[in-house]
């Protein structure tokens, strides 16, 4: 499992993720991508294994408005996250996790589709969400590495959300 996180270098070729995914797949590996909508444009037709955008990133990727400032909109969170996961599954990735911070996570892999609420945190201990997305990916990668032969996708998402919450 190869993790691609963060922004792509400005000197990357226009098909960088496409080339990387093809090479990884040719060697029997899988690619988990957590990057910006603009970086995901370098994926042309190669289906990624896993993507983990937050809701605003997913909606920007779907609309093509990847240069927009992400404005948090707390309306219809679950419905929007489920819709985004459905639109990206099978088009951009096989397994799509849409993170929605304190609200939870939507998942779609074509056969399973659901939304899990986030773990409730003590507001007095909660200081910042900085790093939560990266922590979600770390928890996801850890779970996948430990359970690759028998993946329970809900348990996988719970473990990733718990890692992000921690």
Secondary structure as GFF3:
##gff-version 3
##sequence-region A 1 166
A	DSSP	beta_strand	2	5	.	.	.	ID=ss1
A	DSSP	alpha_helix	16	26	.	.	.	ID=ss2
A	DSSP	beta_strand	31	34	.	.	.	ID=ss3
A	DSSP	alpha_helix	37	40	.	.	.	ID=ss4
A	DSSP	beta_strand	48	51	.	.	.	ID=ss5
A	DSSP	alpha_helix	55	63	.	.	.	ID=ss6
A	DSSP	alpha_helix	77	88	.	.	.	ID=ss7
A	DSSP	beta_strand	93	99	.	.	.	ID=ss8
A	DSSP	three_ten_helix	101	103	.	.	.	ID=ss9
A	DSSP	beta_strand	104	108	.	.	.	ID=ss10
A	DSSP	beta_strand	113	117	.	.	.	ID=ss11
A	DSSP	alpha_helix	132	146	.	.	.	ID=ss12
A	DSSP	alpha_helix	153	165	.	.	.	ID=ss13
###
